[in-house]
């Protein structure tokens, strides 16, 4: 059987599958609803990477001097810009710590007596910050906010002090340069603000394609087997490869439609930006499909019916979803999980997709990932296709 | 391989685990013949058809279809056959024309020729006006007509039909039988499986009665009937008002009786040998306290009687369900067991 005939037959199978799919309203609706649900669900349940706002924080001022009043005024001014904290005044330390124990406060400022006096005496004025670290996530956030706020306050005070000193000695100085002699200019790979979605969207696109193909292939084949239409195709003079190829292409089209939806939604709803080459991204999607499809075919070849093949596919898909570095960076996993991640093709596909979309990587930059995906695809297909042929004529 | 044979089976065997679905089957089907496979459910008819359509690999043995080896030249085999399987080969969401076009394209028919063929065949089954209607809106009979012409689309030399009239109304059944005769007249070899005796009798040039994956008898319907009528076998239909399974067992245990089949609550079919058969059967029934309502011996044999004689089994569609209550209570005699 020559290649042209195989390709032509694949096209017929694909066209037929597409018509069937188009006329099925339920699956057509699912095609659009699924990416939407995924994006919204994953977008909102995972910590977004932005700092939480309006964290309840107590203020206990035991000093009552001018210095502490000034300090609190500046604290509130700085906070007004960011609104990270929401202040409540307490008259005693006990009152504030009781609120912390109740979980109503994340932490509290305690300004001890003598704070203003120390300032006027040219000494460091120390104060206490009491933080609830029973919740590591919020304790880390409040610590970050506190330290940046306090360093801001220090800068203001230092600036005023330096000005005062320079006026006394009649030496004109730039107080900024005195207190911050080193100024880092931070430049990021991606211009502008980034958020968790920039990380999530590329991986999610790959994952949706993986799910569509890996669950779609066993479903499409077992449905035709159970309906009896498969016999019609296989008793015709066509290659089984055409059936697989045609069905895969039809599924790919669906996967692509979903990918575009995810991308557009992520851009509109979550401000994701696309930096790289769209062509390269699509090439990678096709490569991703090629690397996953073998597993789907193996599942249907080994099980025969839809229920058990779906089970096999789910068994493989869930670890892939969570260990493939879609939702969490792999580098943050413990070493043994990282090792498992390294044998999952999704890891490489998601990584490469992220590089293309966020870092404008060229084909040379993702060569390693491409090689791994091709190798994975070739190996699984080499096992899957003979297995499939055998299972068809059982 | 002589040019006269459409199909040759040589010791074809198919095992599913320990179960022998097709057991060492050897036969030839001549060109331009309507060949009937007759047997109860699970006899191995469908498995044989599936193997001959290259949908199932034989465990051992070989076969040639249209002159090509089933395993080595499976692509060539597929080019020459059409299949009407037990399940309809059609997509519900596609229209009649789309279904036919899809399958036609798999046979690489050129487009003008394909369209011409589709119209021609739709006309043959009187369904031109339904050309652009989705299959899901069709009745079972309409679906089957499309299903049959789908198999005929690429003008195959051999057409396999697995229970083509199962569950259809009489009108559609007759029209499908007409089509089968028509295509046969135009030179197509037809392999037909059925468990409807009348169908095998009405259509087939030759019939193979198969049971447990083996051929129990193979000849023309007429010869098969002569086979039992020419001998000393007689088939009796007996109506016994107080029929009990113990009585059935007793009759079956008689030496002269070759097979017994219970048709419903009161009716038995008994095939027996020898001149003394009638007397012995009546004696036995009376001795057991049976109340004979009527008894007839059939002179005009049907294939059904042949089947009963050669396999010891009842062939009618409803035999299984009617037998069930009694067999559940007391079990069946070994000879009359229906799988």
Interface residues (C-beta under 8 A of the other chain):
Chain A: X1 X5 X8 X9 X12 X15 X16 X19 X20 X23 X24 X227 X228 X229 X231 X232 X233 X234 X235 X236 X237 X238 X392 X393 X394
Chain B: X50 X53 X54 X55 X56 X57 X75 X76 X78 X79 X81 X83 X85 X86 X87 X88 X89 X90 X91 X93 X94 X98 X102 X103 X105 X106 X107 X108 X134 X150
